[in-house]
Amino acid sequence: MQLAWGNKVSQTFCDRVLWIQQDLGLDASGLMACMAWESARTFSAKVMNTTSHAIGLIQFMPSTASAMGTSTEALSKMTAEDQLHYVWQYFAPNKGRLKNLGDIYMAILWPGGIGKPDSTVLFGRNGPFPVQYAQNQGLDVNHDGNITRADAIVRVQQHLQMGMQAGFYRDMGSAGAT
């Protein structure tokens, strides 16, 4: 098995991602692509969005961290390997529902988009959810004023493709195959 972006992180990080794959039934390379996108390819527990104050591998919002019994400050002080426990905890309620890369990313961006067709409008300049549209307008690939699920996953798909290129992926043998 080749793990996208595996050469950019430690063996322990890879092993924990494969454990998440096994436990939750999601694609490990898809999860790695989402974390690459959300962390600006740093895989750092400390990377922060200065606008939303989201932090870490999947950009935990302060309210999300609080609901998980922690804080963004505590998450930022963890190693990336340790923060993966919170990544697992975050995704666990959707166990069995994350069937593809789009579903994994929707769990992060807009959980209401899990399992929906790619044509589903998530955010619109003139509704639905105009504030979220404004915050994510860079995802509006064709600049039509709507962000569909397909639009939203374009960058993550690019990160998956990049992460599977030589020099980025790690050969994990048959480990973690589901």
Backbone hydrogen bonds in HBPLUS format (Angstrom, degrees):
<---DONOR---> <-ACCEPTOR-->    atom                        ^
c    i                          cat <-CA-CA->   ^        H-A-AA   ^      H-
h    n   atom  resd res      DA  || num        DHA   H-A  angle D-A-AA Bond
n    s   type  num  typ     dist DA aas  dist angle  dist       angle   num
A0172-MET N   A0001-MET O   2.60 MM 171  5.17 166.2  1.62 177.3 177.2     1
A0003-LEU N   A0170-ARG O   2.82 MM 167  5.18 169.7  1.83 150.2 151.4     2
A0006-GLY N   A0003-LEU O   3.01 MM   3  5.26 156.9  2.06 133.5 133.0     3
A0170-ARG N   A0003-LEU O   3.00 MM 167  5.18 150.6  2.09 132.2 140.4     4
A0005-TRP N   A0163-GLY O   3.05 MM 158  4.56 155.2  2.12 120.5 118.2     5
A0008-LYS N   A0005-TRP O   2.94 MM   3  5.49 163.3  1.96 121.4 126.8     6
A0009-VAL N   A0006-GLY O   3.48 MM   3  5.66 168.5  2.49 106.2 109.4     7
A0007-ASN N   A0168-PHE O   2.84 MM 161  5.12 164.3  1.86 145.9 146.6     8
A0014-CYS N   A0010-SER O   3.03 MM   4  6.41 162.8  2.07 150.2 154.1     9
A0015-ASP N   A0011-GLN O   2.83 MM   4  6.10 163.8  1.86 153.9 158.4    10
A0016-ARG N   A0012-THR O   2.95 MM   4  6.18 154.8  2.02 148.6 155.0    11
A0017-VAL N   A0013-PHE O   2.96 MM   4  6.25 152.9  2.03 151.6 159.4    12
A0018-LEU N   A0014-CYS O   2.92 MM   4  6.21 156.8  1.97 153.6 160.2    13
A0019-TRP N   A0015-ASP O   2.97 MM   4  6.24 143.4  2.10 139.3 149.7    14
A0020-ILE N   A0016-ARG O   2.95 MM   4  6.26 154.2  2.02 145.4 151.7    15
A0021-GLN N   A0017-VAL O   2.93 MM   4  6.24 156.8  1.98 147.5 153.9    16
A0022-GLN N   A0018-LEU O   2.96 MM   4  6.20 161.7  1.99 145.8 150.2    17
A0023-ASP N   A0019-TRP O   2.83 MM   4  6.04 164.0  1.86 155.5 159.8    18
A0024-LEU N   A0020-ILE O   2.84 MM   4  5.79 168.9  1.85 154.8 158.2    19
A0025-GLY N   A0021-GLN O   2.76 MM   4  5.17 137.0  1.95 139.2 147.0    20
A0031-LEU N   A0027-ASP O   2.96 MM   4  6.30 154.2  2.02 150.7 158.1    21
A0032-MET N   A0028-ALA O   2.90 MM   4  6.18 158.0  1.94 149.2 155.6    22
A0033-ALA N   A0029-SER O   2.90 MM   4  6.12 151.8  1.98 143.4 150.7    23
A0034-CYS N   A0030-GLY O   3.01 MM   4  6.30 155.4  2.07 147.0 153.3    24
A0035-MET N   A0031-LEU O   2.94 MM   4  6.23 159.6  1.98 152.3 157.9    25
A0036-ALA N   A0032-MET O   2.80 MM   4  6.01 149.6  1.90 145.8 155.0    26
A0037-TRP N   A0033-ALA O   2.98 MM   4  6.21 161.8  2.02 148.5 152.4    27
A0038-GLU N   A0034-CYS O   2.87 MM   4  6.06 173.0  1.88 154.7 156.9    28
A0039-SER N   A0035-MET O   2.93 MM   4  5.79 146.6  2.04 140.9 148.5    29
A0041-ARG N   A0036-ALA O   2.62 MM   5  4.20 159.4  1.66 147.4 147.2    30
A0040-ALA N   A0037-TRP O   3.31 MM   3  5.26 166.2  2.33 107.9 109.5    31
A0042-THR N   A0039-SER O   3.05 MM   3  5.46 155.7  2.11 110.7 118.1    32
A0056-GLY N   A0047-VAL O   2.78 MM   9  5.18 145.9  1.90 149.9 160.4    33
A0049-ASN N   A0054-ALA O   2.92 MM   5  5.29 158.5  1.97 146.0 152.9    34
A0053-HIS N   A0049-ASN O   2.70 MM   4  5.11 139.7  1.86 148.6 158.7    35
A0055-ILE N   A0060-PHE O   2.92 MM   5  5.11 148.8  2.01 127.7 134.7    36
A0060-PHE N   A0055-ILE O   2.76 MM   5  5.11 142.6  1.90 153.0 140.3    37
A0059-GLN N   A0056-GLY O   3.24 MM   3  4.88 158.7  2.29  96.2 102.5    38
A0064-THR N   A0061-MET O   3.03 MM   3  5.13 119.0  2.42 101.1 116.6    39
A0065-ALA N   A0061-MET O   2.92 MM   4  6.21 166.3  1.93 165.1 168.6    40
A0066-SER N   A0062-PRO O   2.99 MM   4  6.19 161.8  2.03 148.5 153.4    41
A0067-ALA N   A0063-SER O   3.02 MM   4  6.20 156.9  2.08 142.1 148.1    42
A0068-MET N   A0064-THR O   3.06 MM   4  6.30 130.4  2.31 141.5 154.8    43
A0068-MET N   A0065-ALA O   3.03 MM   3  5.07 134.8  2.24  97.3 110.5    44
A0070-THR N   A0065-ALA O   2.94 MM   5  5.18 162.0  1.97 145.2 143.1    45
A0069-GLY N   A0066-SER O   2.98 MM   3  5.12 161.8  2.01 110.1 113.8    46
A0075-LEU N   A0071-SER O   2.91 MM   4  6.17 162.3  1.94 151.2 156.6    47
A0076-SER N   A0072-THR O   2.91 MM   4  6.01 149.6  2.01 142.4 149.8    48
A0077-LYS N   A0074-ALA O   3.15 MM   3  5.28 143.5  2.28 101.0 111.4    49
A0078-MET N   A0075-LEU O   3.22 MM   3  5.41 161.2  2.26 106.3 112.1    50
A0083-GLN N   A0079-THR O   2.92 MM   4  6.19 154.0  1.99 151.9 159.7    51
A0084-LEU N   A0080-ALA O   3.19 MM   4  6.42 130.2  2.45 141.1 152.2    52
A0085-HIS N   A0082-ASP O   3.15 MM   3  5.87 157.0  2.20 116.5 121.7    53
A0086-TYR N   A0083-GLN O   2.91 MM   3  5.39 127.7  2.19 110.6 122.8    54
A0087-VAL N   A0083-GLN O   3.11 MM   4  6.55 144.7  2.24 142.9 153.6    55
A0088-TRP N   A0084-LEU O   2.87 MM   4  6.11 164.0  1.89 152.3 154.9    56
A0089-GLN N   A0085-HIS O   2.93 MM   4  6.18 159.2  1.97 141.8 148.1    57
A0090-TYR N   A0086-TYR O   2.83 MM   4  5.90 152.1  1.91 140.6 147.8    58
A0091-PHE N   A0087-VAL O   3.05 MM   4  6.32 159.2  2.09 153.1 157.5    59
A0092-ALA N   A0088-TRP O   2.88 MM   4  5.89 140.4  2.04 152.3 163.7    60
A0094-ASN N   A0091-PHE O   2.88 MM   3  5.62 155.1  1.95 128.1 135.9    61
A0095-LYS N   A0092-ALA O   3.00 MM   3  5.18 156.5  2.06 123.5 121.1    62
A0097-ARG N   A0094-ASN O   2.86 MM   3  5.36 162.9  1.89 142.3 144.6    63
A0099-LYS N   A0097-ARG O   3.16 MM   2  5.76 126.1  2.46 105.2  90.5    64
A0103-ASP N   A0100-ASN O   3.08 MM   3  5.35 118.1  2.48 102.2 116.6    65
A0104-ILE N   A0100-ASN O   3.07 MM   4  6.44 158.9  2.12 155.7 161.9    66
A0105-TYR N   A0101-LEU O   2.98 MM   4  6.24 167.4  1.99 156.5 159.4    67
A0106-MET N   A0102-GLY O   2.82 MM   4  5.97 152.2  1.90 145.5 154.3    68
A0107-ALA N   A0103-ASP O   3.03 MM   4  6.22 148.2  2.13 144.6 151.6    69
A0108-ILE N   A0105-TYR O   2.99 MM   3  5.21 132.5  2.23 101.5 114.2    70
A0109-LEU N   A0105-TYR O   2.85 MM   4  6.12 171.7  1.85 163.1 163.7    71
A0110-TRP N   A0106-MET O   2.79 MM   4  4.94 134.3  2.00 123.9 138.5    72
A0113-GLY N   A0110-TRP O   2.74 MM   3  5.73 171.4  1.75 141.3 144.1    73
A0114-ILE N   A0111-PRO O   3.12 MM   3  5.56 172.0  2.13 117.8 120.2    74
A0116-LYS N   A0113-GLY O   3.20 MM   3  5.35 166.6  2.22 123.9 125.0    75
A0120-THR N   A0117-PRO O   3.06 MM   3  5.60 168.0  2.07 119.4 122.9    76
A0150-ALA N   A0118-ASP O   2.91 MM  32  4.63 150.4  2.00 141.9 132.2    77
A0149-ARG N   A0120-THR O   2.87 MM  29  5.67 139.6  2.04 153.0 166.0    78
A0122-LEU N   A0147-ILE O   2.76 MM  25  5.71 156.9  1.81 152.3 158.1    79
A0123-PHE N   A0147-ILE O   3.34 MM  24  5.22 158.0  2.39 135.1 141.6    80
A0147-ILE N   A0123-PHE O   2.76 MM  24  5.22 164.5  1.78 161.4 161.8    81
A0124-GLY N   A0128-PRO O   2.59 MM   4  5.03 145.7  1.70 156.9 156.2    82
A0127-GLY N   A0124-GLY O   3.05 MM   3  4.47 165.1  2.07 104.0 102.4    83
A0125-ARG N   A0145-GLY O   2.64 MM  20  4.97 168.5  1.65 154.7 157.5    84
A0133-TYR N   A0129-PHE O   2.98 MM   4  6.30 147.3  2.09 146.6 157.0    85
A0134-ALA N   A0130-PRO O   2.95 MM   4  6.19 161.6  1.98 147.8 151.0    86
A0135-GLN N   A0131-VAL O   3.03 MM   4  6.35 153.7  2.10 147.2 154.5    87
A0136-ASN N   A0132-GLN O   3.04 MM   4  6.10 133.6  2.26 138.6 149.9    88
A0136-ASN N   A0133-TYR O   3.05 MM   3  5.15 133.0  2.28  99.3 112.5    89
A0137-GLN N   A0133-TYR O   2.75 MM   4  5.35  94.7  2.48 151.9 169.1    90
A0139-LEU N   A0136-ASN O   2.82 MM   3  5.76 170.2  1.82 134.2 137.7    91
A0140-ASP N   A0137-GLN O   3.04 MM   3  5.37 162.8  2.07 111.9 117.5    92
A0141-VAL N   A0139-LEU O   2.82 MM   2  5.54 116.3  2.23 116.1  99.0    93
A0143-HIS N   A0140-ASP O   3.15 MM   3  5.15 156.6  2.21 104.6 111.7    94
A0152-ALA N   A0148-THR O   2.94 MM   4  6.24 164.1  1.96 154.6 158.5    95
A0153-ILE N   A0149-ARG O   3.12 MM   4  6.38 143.4  2.26 148.6 156.9    96
A0154-VAL N   A0151-ASP O   3.26 MM   3  5.58 158.5  2.31 109.5 115.8    97
A0157-GLN N   A0153-ILE O   2.83 MM   4  5.99 159.2  1.87 156.9 162.8    98
A0158-GLN N   A0154-VAL O   2.96 MM   4  6.27 153.6  2.03 148.6 156.1    99
A0159-HIS N   A0155-ARG O   2.95 MM   4  6.24 148.2  2.06 141.0 149.8   100
A0160-LEU N   A0156-VAL O   2.87 MM   4  6.22 142.5  2.01 145.1 155.9   101
A0161-GLN N   A0157-GLN O   2.98 MM   4  6.29 164.3  2.01 152.4 155.8   102
A0162-MET N   A0158-GLN O   2.90 MM   4  6.12 161.9  1.93 148.6 153.9   103
A0163-GLY N   A0159-HIS O   2.88 MM   4  5.87 157.9  1.93 138.9 145.8   104
A0164-MET N   A0160-LEU O   3.11 MM   4  6.29 123.5  2.45 141.4 154.2   105
A0164-MET N   A0161-GLN O   3.28 MM   3  5.31 146.7  2.39  97.9 107.3   106
A0165-GLN N   A0162-MET O   3.06 MM   3  5.44 165.0  2.09 115.1 118.5   107
A0168-PHE N   A0165-GLN O   2.98 MM   3  5.69 161.0  2.01 141.3 146.0   108
A0169-TYR N   A0165-GLN O   3.36 MM   4  6.30 155.9  2.42 153.4 158.9   109
A0175-ALA N   A0172-MET O   3.13 MM   3  5.71 149.4  2.23 139.1 139.0   110
A0177-ALA N   A0174-SER O   3.40 MM   3  5.89 164.3  2.43 130.1 129.8   111
